[in-house]
Amino acid sequence: MAMSVGEIEALIKAALPDAQVTIEDLAGDGDHYAATVISETFRGKSRVQQHQIVYQALQGRMGGVLHALALQTSAPA
C-alpha cells in the first residue's frame, strides 16, 4: 500500500513540530517522493544524523510502504 503526501508530512511533523516540510510525488505512484525538511532540530547535526531523524519519524515505513525518499534537510537560515 502506497503512502500519501499528507501521511508522510504528518509523520514528520509529529516528530519535528517546528519543521517546514515540502514533499513532491516524483512518479505519481505513491512510492517515490522527494522531501525538503527544515527544522531547528537539525542545527549542529551532520547530514547523516539529520536524515536518520527523518527516517525515525517515518516509523519503519522507509524501504517498505515507502519505497524511495530523496531527502534534503537543513536548519533554518
All heavy atoms as TSV, in Angstrom:
chain	resi	resn	atom	element	x	y	z
A	1	MET	N	N	0.839	-1.185	0.000
A	1	MET	CA	C	0.000	0.000	0.000
A	1	MET	C	C	0.881	1.243	0.000
A	1	MET	O	O	1.812	1.359	0.790
A	1	MET	CB	C	-0.906	-0.020	1.226
A	1	MET	CG	C	-1.832	1.153	1.292
A	1	MET	SD	S	-3.098	0.849	2.530
A	1	MET	CE	C	-3.624	2.502	2.777
A	2	ALA	N	N	0.601	2.167	-0.881
A	2	ALA	CA	C	1.376	3.391	-1.025
A	2	ALA	C	C	1.023	4.385	0.078
A	2	ALA	O	O	-0.010	4.290	0.724
A	2	ALA	CB	C	1.120	4.000	-2.386
A	3	MET	N	N	1.918	5.350	0.282
A	3	MET	CA	C	1.685	6.417	1.249
A	3	MET	C	C	1.343	7.699	0.510
A	3	MET	O	O	1.865	7.956	-0.572
A	3	MET	CB	C	2.938	6.664	2.091
A	3	MET	CG	C	3.248	5.562	3.068
A	3	MET	SD	S	4.631	5.990	4.137
A	3	MET	CE	C	3.858	7.191	5.221
A	4	SER	N	N	0.509	8.524	1.131
A	4	SER	CA	C	0.173	9.810	0.543
A	4	SER	C	C	1.130	10.884	1.058
A	4	SER	O	O	1.794	10.711	2.086
A	4	SER	CB	C	-1.262	10.201	0.892
A	4	SER	OG	O	-1.350	10.563	2.267
A	5	VAL	N	N	1.174	11.992	0.333
A	5	VAL	CA	C	1.977	13.141	0.750
A	5	VAL	C	C	1.563	13.569	2.159
A	5	VAL	O	O	2.397	13.855	3.013
A	5	VAL	CB	C	1.821	14.308	-0.255
A	5	VAL	CG1	C	2.402	15.588	0.289
A	5	VAL	CG2	C	2.457	13.946	-1.587
A	6	GLY	N	N	0.263	13.589	2.410
A	6	GLY	CA	C	-0.254	14.001	3.713
A	6	GLY	C	C	0.210	13.104	4.847
A	6	GLY	O	O	0.529	13.582	5.944
A	7	GLU	N	N	0.249	11.795	4.601
A	7	GLU	CA	C	0.705	10.847	5.623
A	7	GLU	C	C	2.177	11.061	5.960
A	7	GLU	O	O	2.553	11.056	7.133
A	7	GLU	CB	C	0.507	9.410	5.146
A	7	GLU	CG	C	-0.926	8.960	5.080
A	7	GLU	CD	C	-1.049	7.589	4.447
A	7	GLU	OE1	O	-0.625	7.421	3.280
A	7	GLU	OE2	O	-1.562	6.689	5.129
A	8	ILE	N	N	2.984	11.244	4.931
A	8	ILE	CA	C	4.418	11.458	5.151
A	8	ILE	C	C	4.632	12.754	5.920
A	8	ILE	O	O	5.374	12.790	6.905
A	8	ILE	CB	C	5.179	11.483	3.809
A	8	ILE	CG1	C	5.056	10.133	3.102
A	8	ILE	CG2	C	6.652	11.845	4.036
A	8	ILE	CD1	C	5.512	10.155	1.661
A	9	GLU	N	N	3.969	13.809	5.486
A	9	GLU	CA	C	4.112	15.103	6.152
A	9	GLU	C	C	3.658	15.018	7.612
A	9	GLU	O	O	4.314	15.551	8.502
A	9	GLU	CB	C	3.317	16.173	5.420
A	9	GLU	CG	C	3.492	17.554	6.011
A	9	GLU	CD	C	2.821	18.646	5.208
A	9	GLU	OE1	O	2.327	18.378	4.101
A	9	GLU	OE2	O	2.790	19.788	5.699
A	10	ALA	N	N	2.553	14.334	7.880
A	10	ALA	CA	C	2.033	14.216	9.246
A	10	ALA	C	C	3.014	13.488	10.149
A	10	ALA	O	O	3.225	13.898	11.311
A	10	ALA	CB	C	0.687	13.500	9.229
A	11	LEU	N	N	3.644	12.432	9.660
A	11	LEU	CA	C	4.617	11.690	10.470
A	11	LEU	C	C	5.832	12.550	10.794
A	11	LEU	O	O	6.316	12.559	11.932
A	11	LEU	CB	C	5.062	10.416	9.734
A	11	LEU	CG	C	4.038	9.290	9.672
A	11	LEU	CD1	C	4.487	8.212	8.696
A	11	LEU	CD2	C	3.797	8.704	11.057
A	12	ILE	N	N	6.318	13.282	9.796
A	12	ILE	CA	C	7.492	14.135	10.016
A	12	ILE	C	C	7.145	15.260	10.984
A	12	ILE	O	O	7.891	15.541	11.920
A	12	ILE	CB	C	8.035	14.682	8.682
A	12	ILE	CG1	C	8.585	13.528	7.824
A	12	ILE	CG2	C	9.122	15.732	8.934
A	12	ILE	CD1	C	8.931	13.909	6.398
A	13	LYS	N	N	5.982	15.883	10.800
A	13	LYS	CA	C	5.583	16.995	11.675
A	13	LYS	C	C	5.296	16.522	13.104
A	13	LYS	O	O	5.490	17.272	14.052
A	13	LYS	CB	C	4.380	17.720	11.095
A	13	LYS	CG	C	4.748	18.582	9.906
A	13	LYS	CD	C	3.915	19.826	9.967
A	13	LYS	CE	C	4.453	20.893	9.088
A	13	LYS	NZ	N	4.871	22.055	9.779
A	14	ALA	N	N	4.846	15.288	13.265
A	14	ALA	CA	C	4.611	14.752	14.603
A	14	ALA	C	C	5.928	14.636	15.369
A	14	ALA	O	O	5.987	14.898	16.570
A	14	ALA	CB	C	3.921	13.392	14.525
A	15	ALA	N	N	6.990	14.257	14.662
A	15	ALA	CA	C	8.303	14.111	15.304
A	15	ALA	C	C	9.053	15.428	15.386
A	15	ALA	O	O	9.852	15.636	16.304
A	15	ALA	CB	C	9.135	13.087	14.526
A	16	LEU	N	N	8.815	16.321	14.423
A	16	LEU	CA	C	9.504	17.611	14.348
A	16	LEU	C	C	8.456	18.714	14.187
A	16	LEU	O	O	8.239	19.211	13.074
A	16	LEU	CB	C	10.470	17.621	13.149
A	16	LEU	CG	C	11.548	16.552	13.134
A	16	LEU	CD1	C	12.169	16.427	11.759
A	16	LEU	CD2	C	12.603	16.855	14.175
A	17	PRO	N	N	7.790	19.105	15.271
A	17	PRO	CA	C	6.666	20.050	15.156
A	17	PRO	C	C	7.020	21.394	14.519
A	17	PRO	O	O	6.162	22.035	13.921
A	17	PRO	CB	C	6.218	20.248	16.609
A	17	PRO	CG	C	6.726	19.056	17.347
A	17	PRO	CD	C	7.973	18.635	16.631
A	18	ASP	N	N	8.286	21.816	14.631
A	18	ASP	CA	C	8.679	23.109	14.069
A	18	ASP	C	C	9.062	23.023	12.591
A	18	ASP	O	O	9.362	24.027	11.965
A	18	ASP	CB	C	9.869	23.685	14.848
A	18	ASP	CG	C	11.172	22.952	14.542
A	18	ASP	OD1	O	11.155	21.694	14.517
A	18	ASP	OD2	O	12.191	23.606	14.322
A	19	ALA	N	N	9.036	21.829	12.033
A	19	ALA	CA	C	9.574	21.610	10.684
A	19	ALA	C	C	8.737	22.269	9.598
A	19	ALA	O	O	7.516	22.291	9.653
A	19	ALA	CB	C	9.689	20.121	10.398
A	20	GLN	N	N	9.450	22.788	8.616
A	20	GLN	CA	C	8.852	23.205	7.348
A	20	GLN	C	C	9.067	22.020	6.415
A	20	GLN	O	O	10.210	21.637	6.160
A	20	GLN	CB	C	9.536	24.443	6.796
A	20	GLN	CG	C	9.385	25.670	7.658
A	20	GLN	CD	C	10.218	26.836	7.118
A	20	GLN	OE1	O	10.904	26.714	6.114
A	20	GLN	NE2	N	10.152	27.952	7.810
A	21	VAL	N	N	7.992	21.440	5.936
A	21	VAL	CA	C	8.081	20.214	5.143
A	21	VAL	C	C	7.466	20.451	3.769
A	21	VAL	O	O	6.330	20.910	3.662
A	21	VAL	CB	C	7.340	19.051	5.843
A	21	VAL	CG1	C	7.459	17.773	5.027
A	21	VAL	CG2	C	7.865	18.839	7.262
A	22	THR	N	N	8.232	20.125	2.723
A	22	THR	CA	C	7.732	20.174	1.349
A	22	THR	C	C	7.964	18.794	0.748
A	22	THR	O	O	9.088	18.286	0.776
A	22	THR	CB	C	8.489	21.233	0.529
A	22	THR	OG1	O	8.399	22.489	1.197
A	22	THR	CG2	C	7.907	21.354	-0.866
A	23	ILE	N	N	6.911	18.202	0.225
A	23	ILE	CA	C	7.019	16.855	-0.337
A	23	ILE	C	C	6.478	16.860	-1.758
A	23	ILE	O	O	5.431	17.438	-2.038
A	23	ILE	CB	C	6.251	15.832	0.517
A	23	ILE	CG1	C	6.837	15.818	1.930
A	23	ILE	CG2	C	6.323	14.438	-0.096
A	23	ILE	CD1	C	6.096	14.974	2.915
A	24	GLU	N	N	7.198	16.173	-2.636
A	24	GLU	CA	C	6.811	16.069	-4.040
A	24	GLU	C	C	6.740	14.591	-4.418
A	24	GLU	O	O	7.672	13.827	-4.139
A	24	GLU	CB	C	7.850	16.782	-4.908
A	24	GLU	CG	C	7.573	16.726	-6.378
A	24	GLU	CD	C	8.684	17.358	-7.209
A	24	GLU	OE1	O	9.642	17.888	-6.652
A	24	GLU	OE2	O	8.559	17.294	-8.448
A	25	ASP	N	N	5.642	14.183	-5.016
A	25	ASP	CA	C	5.487	12.821	-5.523
A	25	ASP	C	C	6.185	12.771	-6.883
A	25	ASP	O	O	5.721	13.365	-7.853
A	25	ASP	CB	C	4.009	12.477	-5.645
A	25	ASP	CG	C	3.763	11.021	-6.006
A	25	ASP	OD1	O	4.696	10.330	-6.461
A	25	ASP	OD2	O	2.616	10.571	-5.841
A	26	LEU	N	N	7.298	12.078	-6.959
A	26	LEU	CA	C	8.137	12.107	-8.164
A	26	LEU	C	C	7.582	11.289	-9.324
A	26	LEU	O	O	7.797	11.636	-10.479
A	26	LEU	CB	C	9.548	11.615	-7.823
A	26	LEU	CG	C	10.336	12.456	-6.829
A	26	LEU	CD1	C	11.669	11.792	-6.516
A	26	LEU	CD2	C	10.549	13.863	-7.371
A	27	ALA	N	N	6.901	10.179	-9.017
A	27	ALA	CA	C	6.465	9.293	-10.088
A	27	ALA	C	C	4.944	9.157	-10.172
A	27	ALA	O	O	4.438	8.489	-11.069
A	27	ALA	CB	C	7.096	7.914	-9.899
A	28	GLY	N	N	4.216	9.752	-9.233
A	28	GLY	CA	C	2.772	9.636	-9.228
A	28	GLY	C	C	2.272	8.277	-8.777
A	28	GLY	O	O	1.108	7.940	-8.954
A	29	ASP	N	N	3.179	7.482	-8.178
A	29	ASP	CA	C	2.811	6.120	-7.783
A	29	ASP	C	C	2.693	5.933	-6.268
A	29	ASP	O	O	2.419	4.838	-5.793
A	29	ASP	CB	C	3.818	5.118	-8.345
A	29	ASP	CG	C	5.239	5.352	-7.846
A	29	ASP	OD1	O	5.450	6.254	-7.013
A	29	ASP	OD2	O	6.146	4.624	-8.293
A	30	GLY	N	N	2.918	7.012	-5.504
A	30	GLY	CA	C	2.836	6.904	-4.054
A	30	GLY	C	C	3.996	6.170	-3.427
A	30	GLY	O	O	3.941	5.831	-2.246
A	31	ASP	N	N	5.032	5.900	-4.192
A	31	ASP	CA	C	6.202	5.172	-3.691
A	31	ASP	C	C	7.506	5.956	-3.791
A	31	ASP	O	O	8.473	5.610	-3.134
A	31	ASP	CB	C	6.397	3.863	-4.473
A	31	ASP	CG	C	5.474	2.756	-4.023
A	31	ASP	OD1	O	5.019	2.783	-2.868
A	31	ASP	OD2	O	5.180	1.865	-4.837
A	32	HIS	N	N	7.552	6.961	-4.640
A	32	HIS	CA	C	8.791	7.694	-4.903
A	32	HIS	C	C	8.566	9.181	-4.655
A	32	HIS	O	O	7.847	9.832	-5.409
A	32	HIS	CB	C	9.239	7.478	-6.350
A	32	HIS	CG	C	9.547	6.049	-6.666
A	32	HIS	ND1	N	8.564	5.147	-6.997
A	32	HIS	CD2	C	10.715	5.374	-6.678
A	32	HIS	CE1	C	9.128	3.963	-7.212
A	32	HIS	NE2	N	10.432	4.072	-7.018
A	33	TYR	N	N	9.192	9.682	-3.592
A	33	TYR	CA	C	8.997	11.067	-3.184
A	33	TYR	C	C	10.330	11.790	-3.014
A	33	TYR	O	O	11.369	11.161	-2.789
A	33	TYR	CB	C	8.270	11.130	-1.838
A	33	TYR	CG	C	6.850	10.655	-1.874
A	33	TYR	CD1	C	6.520	9.361	-1.519
A	33	TYR	CD2	C	5.819	11.502	-2.257
A	33	TYR	CE1	C	5.203	8.922	-1.539
A	33	TYR	CE2	C	4.503	11.079	-2.284
A	33	TYR	CZ	C	4.208	9.787	-1.922
A	33	TYR	OH	O	2.905	9.364	-1.953
A	34	ALA	N	N	10.247	13.109	-3.080
A	34	ALA	CA	C	11.353	13.984	-2.690
A	34	ALA	C	C	10.818	14.854	-1.561
A	34	ALA	O	O	9.691	15.335	-1.628
A	34	ALA	CB	C	11.810	14.850	-3.853
A	35	ALA	N	N	11.615	15.026	-0.516
A	35	ALA	CA	C	11.177	15.833	0.626
A	35	ALA	C	C	12.268	16.806	1.024
A	35	ALA	O	O	13.455	16.456	1.050
A	35	ALA	CB	C	10.831	14.942	1.814
A	36	THR	N	N	11.851	18.027	1.328
A	36	THR	CA	C	12.727	19.032	1.911
A	36	THR	C	C	12.192	19.289	3.312
A	36	THR	O	O	11.009	19.584	3.483
A	36	THR	CB	C	12.717	20.331	1.086
A	36	THR	OG1	O	13.144	20.028	-0.247
A	36	THR	CG2	C	13.636	21.376	1.699
A	37	VAL	N	N	13.068	19.126	4.306
A	37	VAL	CA	C	12.666	19.306	5.697
A	37	VAL	C	C	13.631	20.290	6.342
A	37	VAL	O	O	14.848	20.064	6.343
A	37	VAL	CB	C	12.677	17.969	6.467
A	37	VAL	CG1	C	12.189	18.165	7.905
A	37	VAL	CG2	C	11.840	16.917	5.757
A	38	ILE	N	N	13.083	21.373	6.885
A	38	ILE	CA	C	13.881	22.396	7.563
A	38	ILE	C	C	13.416	22.446	9.013
A	38	ILE	O	O	12.227	22.655	9.277
A	38	ILE	CB	C	13.707	23.771	6.889
A	38	ILE	CG1	C	14.139	23.688	5.425
A	38	ILE	CG2	C	14.497	24.846	7.637
A	38	ILE	CD1	C	13.767	24.911	4.598
A	39	SER	N	N	14.354	22.217	9.935
A	39	SER	CA	C	13.995	22.186	11.351
A	39	SER	C	C	15.175	22.640	12.206
A	39	SER	O	O	16.330	22.306	11.907
A	39	SER	CB	C	13.588	20.775	11.770
A	39	SER	OG	O	13.391	20.686	13.164
A	40	GLU	N	N	14.875	23.346	13.273
A	40	GLU	CA	C	15.911	23.765	14.224
A	40	GLU	C	C	16.572	22.541	14.859
A	40	GLU	O	O	17.737	22.594	15.254
A	40	GLU	CB	C	15.285	24.667	15.302
A	40	GLU	CG	C	16.291	25.328	16.206
A	40	GLU	CD	C	17.286	26.226	15.478
A	40	GLU	OE1	O	16.870	26.966	14.559
A	40	GLU	OE2	O	18.488	26.185	15.826
A	41	THR	N	N	15.867	21.434	14.932
A	41	THR	CA	C	16.414	20.191	15.489
A	41	THR	C	C	17.691	19.770	14.776
A	41	THR	O	O	18.552	19.125	15.361
A	41	THR	CB	C	15.360	19.062	15.381
A	41	THR	OG1	O	14.184	19.477	16.070
A	41	THR	CG2	C	15.866	17.757	15.970
A	42	PHE	N	N	17.822	20.143	13.510
A	42	PHE	CA	C	18.975	19.727	12.710
A	42	PHE	C	C	20.238	20.547	12.976
A	42	PHE	O	O	21.325	20.154	12.563
A	42	PHE	CB	C	18.647	19.808	11.216
A	42	PHE	CG	C	17.523	18.913	10.782
A	42	PHE	CD1	C	16.681	19.311	9.759
A	42	PHE	CD2	C	17.299	17.684	11.373
A	42	PHE	CE1	C	15.648	18.505	9.318
A	42	PHE	CE2	C	16.263	16.863	10.954
A	42	PHE	CZ	C	15.434	17.274	9.928
A	43	ARG	N	N	20.103	21.679	13.642
A	43	ARG	CA	C	21.263	22.558	13.852
A	43	ARG	C	C	22.374	21.812	14.590
A	43	ARG	O	O	22.137	21.184	15.608
A	43	ARG	CB	C	20.873	23.813	14.622
A	43	ARG	CG	C	21.997	24.855	14.602
A	43	ARG	CD	C	21.564	26.227	15.049
A	43	ARG	NE	N	20.381	26.772	14.398
A	43	ARG	CZ	C	20.377	27.333	13.193
A	43	ARG	NH1	N	21.483	27.398	12.482
A	43	ARG	NH2	N	19.255	27.823	12.695
A	44	GLY	N	N	23.577	21.870	14.027
A	44	GLY	CA	C	24.747	21.242	14.633
A	44	GLY	C	C	24.864	19.749	14.372
A	44	GLY	O	O	25.800	19.113	14.842
A	45	LYS	N	N	23.921	19.189	13.616
A	45	LYS	CA	C	23.965	17.762	13.318
A	45	LYS	C	C	24.474	17.543	11.891
A	45	LYS	O	O	24.261	18.370	11.015
A	45	LYS	CB	C	22.580	17.153	13.480
A	45	LYS	CG	C	22.080	17.232	14.920
A	45	LYS	CD	C	20.941	16.316	15.170
A	45	LYS	CE	C	20.517	16.205	16.607
A	45	LYS	NZ	N	20.681	17.330	17.467
A	46	SER	N	N	25.136	16.411	11.697
A	46	SER	CA	C	25.614	16.078	10.350
A	46	SER	C	C	24.424	15.740	9.454
A	46	SER	O	O	23.313	15.464	9.921
A	46	SER	CB	C	26.556	14.866	10.412
A	46	SER	OG	O	25.815	13.687	10.698
A	47	ARG	N	N	24.669	15.736	8.164
A	47	ARG	CA	C	23.615	15.395	7.197
A	47	ARG	C	C	23.083	13.984	7.475
A	47	ARG	O	O	21.878	13.748	7.425
A	47	ARG	CB	C	24.186	15.486	5.772
A	47	ARG	CG	C	23.191	15.277	4.680
A	47	ARG	CD	C	22.385	16.481	4.336
A	47	ARG	NE	N	23.254	17.644	4.282
A	47	ARG	CZ	C	22.872	18.854	3.968
A	47	ARG	NH1	N	21.625	19.073	3.663
A	47	ARG	NH2	N	23.691	19.857	3.970
A	48	VAL	N	N	23.959	13.059	7.791
A	48	VAL	CA	C	23.540	11.686	8.098
A	48	VAL	C	C	22.631	11.675	9.323
A	48	VAL	O	O	21.581	11.029	9.326
A	48	VAL	CB	C	24.764	10.758	8.313
A	48	VAL	CG1	C	24.343	9.407	8.872
A	48	VAL	CG2	C	25.527	10.578	7.010
A	49	GLN	N	N	23.005	12.393	10.364
A	49	GLN	CA	C	22.170	12.464	11.569
A	49	GLN	C	C	20.806	13.087	11.256
A	49	GLN	O	O	19.780	12.628	11.763
A	49	GLN	CB	C	22.874	13.266	12.667
A	49	GLN	CG	C	24.079	12.553	13.253
A	49	GLN	CD	C	24.896	13.461	14.162
A	49	GLN	OE1	O	25.100	14.642	13.872
A	49	GLN	NE2	N	25.366	12.903	15.266
A	50	GLN	N	N	20.790	14.120	10.429
A	50	GLN	CA	C	19.534	14.771	10.047
A	50	GLN	C	C	18.618	13.777	9.327
A	50	GLN	O	O	17.430	13.673	9.630
A	50	GLN	CB	C	19.809	15.976	9.145
A	50	GLN	CG	C	20.520	17.114	9.844
A	50	GLN	CD	C	20.926	18.226	8.895
A	50	GLN	OE1	O	20.419	18.323	7.779
A	50	GLN	NE2	N	21.839	19.073	9.338
A	51	HIS	N	N	19.188	13.023	8.400
A	51	HIS	CA	C	18.390	12.056	7.650
A	51	HIS	C	C	17.899	10.938	8.560
A	51	HIS	O	O	16.762	10.472	8.421
A	51	HIS	CB	C	19.193	11.493	6.478
A	51	HIS	CG	C	19.370	12.492	5.375
A	51	HIS	ND1	N	19.645	12.129	4.077
A	51	HIS	CD2	C	19.322	13.848	5.365
A	51	HIS	CE1	C	19.740	13.212	3.318
A	51	HIS	NE2	N	19.557	14.260	4.095
A	52	GLN	N	N	18.725	10.516	9.512
A	52	GLN	CA	C	18.306	9.488	10.458
A	52	GLN	C	C	17.110	9.949	11.285
A	52	GLN	O	O	16.198	9.162	11.561
A	52	GLN	CB	C	19.468	9.101	11.387
A	52	GLN	CG	C	20.533	8.292	10.689
A	52	GLN	CD	C	21.776	8.084	11.542
A	52	GLN	OE1	O	22.075	8.858	12.448
A	52	GLN	NE2	N	22.507	7.016	11.253
A	53	ILE	N	N	17.081	11.216	11.655
A	53	ILE	CA	C	15.954	11.768	12.409
A	53	ILE	C	C	14.671	11.668	11.582
A	53	ILE	O	O	13.615	11.271	12.090
A	53	ILE	CB	C	16.237	13.225	12.834
A	53	ILE	CG1	C	17.345	13.257	13.893
A	53	ILE	CG2	C	14.973	13.909	13.340
A	53	ILE	CD1	C	17.924	14.640	14.159
A	54	VAL	N	N	14.770	12.001	10.299
A	54	VAL	CA	C	13.585	11.919	9.430
A	54	VAL	C	C	13.166	10.461	9.259
A	54	VAL	O	O	11.972	10.134	9.340
A	54	VAL	CB	C	13.838	12.586	8.062
A	54	VAL	CG1	C	12.649	12.381	7.125
A	54	VAL	CG2	C	14.126	14.076	8.240
A	55	TYR	N	N	14.113	9.555	9.040
A	55	TYR	CA	C	13.772	8.139	8.888
A	55	TYR	C	C	13.100	7.605	10.149
A	55	TYR	O	O	12.147	6.832	10.073
A	55	TYR	CB	C	15.003	7.302	8.555
A	55	TYR	CG	C	15.584	7.587	7.183
A	55	TYR	CD1	C	16.955	7.528	6.975
A	55	TYR	CD2	C	14.779	7.913	6.097
A	55	TYR	CE1	C	17.497	7.792	5.728
A	55	TYR	CE2	C	15.308	8.177	4.851
A	55	TYR	CZ	C	16.673	8.110	4.666
A	55	TYR	OH	O	17.207	8.364	3.438
A	56	GLN	N	N	13.575	8.016	11.328
A	56	GLN	CA	C	12.946	7.606	12.583
A	56	GLN	C	C	11.512	8.128	12.653
A	56	GLN	O	O	10.616	7.434	13.134
A	56	GLN	CB	C	13.754	8.099	13.781
A	56	GLN	CG	C	15.047	7.345	13.976
A	56	GLN	CD	C	15.946	7.977	15.035
A	56	GLN	OE1	O	15.644	9.012	15.592
A	56	GLN	NE2	N	17.085	7.331	15.291
A	57	ALA	N	N	11.295	9.335	12.164
A	57	ALA	CA	C	9.947	9.919	12.163
A	57	ALA	C	C	8.986	9.097	11.303
A	57	ALA	O	O	7.789	9.051	11.572
A	57	ALA	CB	C	10.001	11.359	11.652
A	58	LEU	N	N	9.516	8.433	10.292
A	58	LEU	CA	C	8.680	7.628	9.394
A	58	LEU	C	C	8.337	6.262	9.979
A	58	LEU	O	O	7.637	5.469	9.353
A	58	LEU	CB	C	9.362	7.491	8.036
A	58	LEU	CG	C	9.519	8.817	7.289
A	58	LEU	CD1	C	10.375	8.636	6.043
A	58	LEU	CD2	C	8.170	9.417	6.939
A	59	GLN	N	N	8.819	5.976	11.161
A	59	GLN	CA	C	8.421	4.810	11.956
A	59	GLN	C	C	8.510	3.486	11.206
A	59	GLN	O	O	7.569	2.691	11.193
A	59	GLN	CB	C	7.010	5.011	12.495
A	59	GLN	CG	C	6.869	6.251	13.336
A	59	GLN	CD	C	5.433	6.546	13.733
A	59	GLN	OE1	O	4.499	5.872	13.304
A	59	GLN	NE2	N	5.262	7.564	14.549
A	60	GLY	N	N	9.640	3.260	10.556
A	60	GLY	CA	C	9.870	1.976	9.908
A	60	GLY	C	C	9.222	1.794	8.546
A	60	GLY	O	O	9.300	0.717	7.963
A	61	ARG	N	N	8.596	2.809	8.021
A	61	ARG	CA	C	7.928	2.673	6.721
A	61	ARG	C	C	8.904	2.791	5.550
A	61	ARG	O	O	8.599	2.372	4.446
A	61	ARG	CB	C	6.820	3.710	6.591
A	61	ARG	CG	C	5.645	3.416	7.503
A	61	ARG	CD	C	4.665	4.566	7.498
A	61	ARG	NE	N	3.486	4.303	8.284
A	61	ARG	CZ	C	3.389	4.515	9.599
A	61	ARG	NH1	N	4.419	4.963	10.281
A	61	ARG	NH2	N	2.258	4.263	10.231
A	62	MET	N	N	10.076	3.387	5.798
A	62	MET	CA	C	11.077	3.562	4.741
A	62	MET	C	C	11.569	2.193	4.295
A	62	MET	O	O	11.928	1.360	5.115
A	62	MET	CB	C	12.222	4.402	5.311
A	62	MET	CG	C	13.113	5.073	4.311
A	62	MET	SD	S	12.250	6.126	3.177
A	62	MET	CE	C	12.989	5.517	1.693
A	63	GLY	N	N	11.567	1.961	2.989
A	63	GLY	CA	C	12.022	0.688	2.447
A	63	GLY	C	C	10.924	-0.361	2.390
A	63	GLY	O	O	11.108	-1.420	1.812
A	64	GLY	N	N	9.784	-0.068	2.990
A	64	GLY	CA	C	8.647	-0.978	2.945
A	64	GLY	C	C	7.498	-0.310	2.211
A	64	GLY	O	O	7.424	-0.321	0.987
A	65	VAL	N	N	6.616	0.315	2.977
A	65	VAL	CA	C	5.477	1.033	2.407
A	65	VAL	C	C	5.965	2.200	1.545
A	65	VAL	O	O	5.407	2.489	0.503
A	65	VAL	CB	C	4.551	1.554	3.528
A	65	VAL	CG1	C	3.404	2.370	2.959
A	65	VAL	CG2	C	4.022	0.399	4.355
A	66	LEU	N	N	7.017	2.839	2.001
A	66	LEU	CA	C	7.603	3.968	1.273
A	66	LEU	C	C	8.896	3.487	0.634
A	66	LEU	O	O	9.874	3.208	1.319
A	66	LEU	CB	C	7.862	5.133	2.236
A	66	LEU	CG	C	8.464	6.405	1.647
A	66	LEU	CD1	C	7.562	6.954	0.546
A	66	LEU	CD2	C	8.640	7.438	2.744
A	67	HIS	N	N	8.872	3.347	-0.683
A	67	HIS	CA	C	9.990	2.739	-1.391
A	67	HIS	C	C	11.203	3.668	-1.508
A	67	HIS	O	O	12.333	3.244	-1.276
A	67	HIS	CB	C	9.541	2.296	-2.783
A	67	HIS	CG	C	10.632	1.696	-3.601
A	67	HIS	ND1	N	11.169	0.464	-3.324
A	67	HIS	CD2	C	11.300	2.166	-4.670
A	67	HIS	CE1	C	12.126	0.208	-4.195
A	67	HIS	NE2	N	12.217	1.218	-5.034
A	68	ALA	N	N	10.985	4.934	-1.869
A	68	ALA	CA	C	12.111	5.835	-2.108
A	68	ALA	C	C	11.765	7.252	-1.652
A	68	ALA	O	O	10.686	7.752	-1.937
A	68	ALA	CB	C	12.469	5.848	-3.592
A	69	LEU	N	N	12.715	7.855	-0.942
A	69	LEU	CA	C	12.540	9.229	-0.475
A	69	LEU	C	C	13.865	9.966	-0.634
A	69	LEU	O	O	14.831	9.672	0.068
A	69	LEU	CB	C	12.101	9.245	0.992
A	69	LEU	CG	C	11.878	10.628	1.606
A	69	LEU	CD1	C	10.684	11.322	0.940
A	69	LEU	CD2	C	11.647	10.504	3.103
A	70	ALA	N	N	13.904	10.900	-1.571
A	70	ALA	CA	C	15.082	11.742	-1.757
A	70	ALA	C	C	14.964	12.893	-0.749
A	70	ALA	O	O	14.012	13.660	-0.806
A	70	ALA	CB	C	15.140	12.285	-3.168
A	71	LEU	N	N	15.911	12.980	0.171
A	71	LEU	CA	C	15.824	13.943	1.262
A	71	LEU	C	C	16.790	15.102	1.101
A	71	LEU	O	O	17.960	14.902	0.751
A	71	LEU	CB	C	16.170	13.270	2.581
A	71	LEU	CG	C	15.070	12.639	3.385
A	71	LEU	CD1	C	15.644	11.978	4.632
A	71	LEU	CD2	C	14.000	13.616	3.758
A	72	GLN	N	N	16.308	16.293	1.412
A	72	GLN	CA	C	17.147	17.465	1.606
A	72	GLN	C	C	16.764	18.006	2.960
A	72	GLN	O	O	15.583	18.296	3.209
A	72	GLN	CB	C	16.908	18.513	0.529
A	72	GLN	CG	C	17.389	18.098	-0.836
A	72	GLN	CD	C	17.249	19.241	-1.841
A	72	GLN	OE1	O	16.864	20.342	-1.515
A	72	GLN	NE2	N	17.589	18.948	-3.082
A	73	THR	N	N	17.729	18.113	3.862
A	73	THR	CA	C	17.456	18.585	5.221
A	73	THR	C	C	18.401	19.723	5.578
A	73	THR	O	O	19.526	19.784	5.071
A	73	THR	CB	C	17.645	17.449	6.244
A	73	THR	OG1	O	18.962	16.915	6.115
A	73	THR	CG2	C	16.629	16.335	6.051
A	74	SER	N	N	17.915	20.604	6.445
A	74	SER	CA	C	18.767	21.707	6.928
A	74	SER	C	C	18.112	22.362	8.124
A	74	SER	O	O	16.919	22.188	8.375
A	74	SER	CB	C	19.004	22.741	5.822
A	74	SER	OG	O	17.788	23.381	5.479
A	75	ALA	N	N	18.920	23.138	8.837
A	75	ALA	CA	C	18.410	24.014	9.891
A	75	ALA	C	C	17.993	25.317	9.232
A	75	ALA	O	O	18.486	25.669	8.156
A	75	ALA	CB	C	19.489	24.250	10.940
A	76	PRO	N	N	17.085	26.072	9.867
A	76	PRO	CA	C	16.689	27.362	9.282
A	76	PRO	C	C	17.883	28.304	9.145
A	76	PRO	O	O	18.811	28.269	9.959
A	76	PRO	CB	C	15.684	27.911	10.297
A	76	PRO	CG	C	15.275	26.750	11.130
A	76	PRO	CD	C	16.398	25.779	11.110
A	77	ALA	N	N	17.830	29.140	8.145
A	77	ALA	CA	C	18.922	30.100	7.900
A	77	ALA	C	C	18.930	31.173	8.976
A	77	ALA	O	O	17.960	31.479	9.596
A	77	ALA	CB	C	18.744	30.750	6.539
